[in-house]
Amino acid sequence: MKVSKLAIFTAGIFFSAATMAEVQYQIDLTQPQHHLAKVNVTFPESSADTLTVNLPVWRTGKYAVLPLADGVRLFKATDDDGNALNWQRTATGEWTIELQEPTEVNVSYQLYANDLGTRVRHIDESHAYLDASGVFMYSPEFRQDKVNISMTVPKGWQSYSGMESGRSKHSFVADNYDVLIDSPIETGVNTHYSFEADGRDYEVVFWGEGNYDAEQIVTDLTKISSTAEVIWDDYPFERYVYMIHATSGARGATEHLNSTIIQLPRFNFRERKDYLRFISTASHEFIHTWNVKAYRPEGLVPYDYQKASMTELLWMAEGSTSYFQNQLLLRADVITPKEFFADLAKRIDRNLNKPGREIQSVAEASLNEWTNTGGDYAINHGVNIYSEGYLASLSLDFSLLADTELAHSYRDVHRKLYQDFKLPKGYNVDDVKNILATLSGKDYQPWWQSHITSPFSLEFDSLLAQAGLVLSYGDSEKATVYSGLTLTGQHNDLTLAHVTRNSPAWLAGIVAGNEIIAVNGLKVTAAGFKKRLEDFNAGDEIELTIFNNDKLTQVSLTLEEQPKGDLAIEGVSNPTNAQKAFLKAWLGIDWPFDDAGKFI
């Protein structure tokens, strides 16, 4: 059959229109002092009877359902002629709009944005931080369509994002909503730096005044950004943006597709311990650009923004990232070996004092993360996908190094995941086990059963001995008394925040929420409680006067002994060549100790 030129031309018009369809977002930030903005979204023509519009109920990087739709008021929907369309709220983050005929749909709403600490949305007179999860609605029908974002901002503001810039100032474009939701925008009064590392372009944006040294931060971020090759063989981005908030108290960080947001109280940068917390967080989020953003467990592929997405591998997504973060800093010469091992010792100490490790596996903790509320119960009966996920990664790394005679490490597992399971693919437990079997020539099912799907307690002495390391309390091995009681830490508050399972206090029937009044009949203060206990010896029986459900009660408990001082990691005296080689294969550094096992 012969096709006319007109038919070809007409078909070309329709094809061009279809491919050029995009979702248009506009946000007005010109009156930010009350944390308010006006959002307009124009969706392409739809021929369906209804158009579903959603605001996510969680944001990527935080595995918890959030009340994001509570920030929406004055919702309106109109057709392409400006006529009002009927709509109804059909779910927590869902609006259903009725369509009488094919039409573009314009949605507008007022947005309240005062959630700085959740790293979703915050607007004030100095800036706006916009994560699409809590800002821009989407329609599942057009989720894969291109998006265009334009902003009207106060004079003098500068705007940055991992997205590509649009044709006008303060505008951005993205291939689809999934890119938009993983590319937050920082706009406002800020300070901007740029650098290049390993052939990639990087930007650093600071919002807020503080005691940070911007030049030092940029120098160290440059070093970190050049070190990824120790784990992966290429980059999933061409440009990366570090966004840093110096805040009045909010802290935390979130990874994104080719950017990250890091928050720290404005005067918590200068002290070395504070700076180490910041720079290790930056390393953690940078690693996430591969582990989670470039490859992630099947349960998170694709993201379902309207409900919790379950996977038993969150420990690998988060805990393994924690495991690698300081290794990257060590190899980049941003931290010293002494600082690296001090951090590892603290992690081991916290694990040894967490009775939940005897109850919950990291696989179960991964599945439970969406409902994990922390607190006393979590410590006593659960583990953390970050901290225990770190230690599971450590154990797996040491097993691989030993089984392959140092030929392969846990880094090779993540390199292989990146090579074989880039999005839109996702990996599952069997995929990880197959990689382990290929690298080691062994069946890792028994290891997986004992370390991942079952609660595990590591034998740290024998584990670390492979790398020539020993645990000790240094010069502070004098014992002190132990009760298992932890106060809230609030000024003059003697209420118990935590009672450790199977501790003297636990066995005496004391529980979190009880309030201590006196020790052996004498009044005690919150500030002096710990010191008061030090007046006794292990084995002494003491009597606590407490309020339990507002009733005054006397409780006796027998104090136990615990080491005094901080747990530390040192080197063995006269290490073998095998131990030195193990440490080198593990961390990429030469033996950092002298003949007595002290740091050089």
Secondary structure, DSSP 4 states (H G I P E B T S, - for coil): -PPPHHHHHHHHHHHHHHHH-EEEEEEE-S-GGGTEEEEEEEEEEE-SSEEEEE--SS-TT--S---GGGGEEEEEEE-TTS-B--EEEEETTEEEEE-SSSEEEEEEEEEE-EETTTTSEEEETTEEEE-GGGT--B-GGGTTSEEEEEEE--TT-EEEESSEE-SSTTEEEESSHHHHHTS-EEEES-EEEEEEETTEEEEEEEES--S--HHHHHHHHHHHHT-GGGT-SS-S-SEEEEEEEEESS--EEEE-SSEEEEEEETTSSSSHHHHHHHHHHHHHHHHHTTBTTTB-BGGGSS--TTS----TTHIIIIIHHHHHHHHHHHHTTSS-HHHHHHHHHHHHHHHHT-GGGGT--HHHHHHHGGG---HHHHHHH---TTHHHHHHHHHHHHHHHHHTTTS--HHHHHHHHHHH--TT--B-HHHHHHHHHHHHSS--HHHHHHHTSS-----HHHHHHTTTEEEE-TT---EEEE--EEE--STT--BEEEE-TTSHHHHTT--TT-EEEEETTEE--TTTHHHHHTTS-TT-EEEEEEEETTEEEEEEEE-EEEE-S--EEEEPSS--HHHHHHHHHHHS----B-TTS-B-
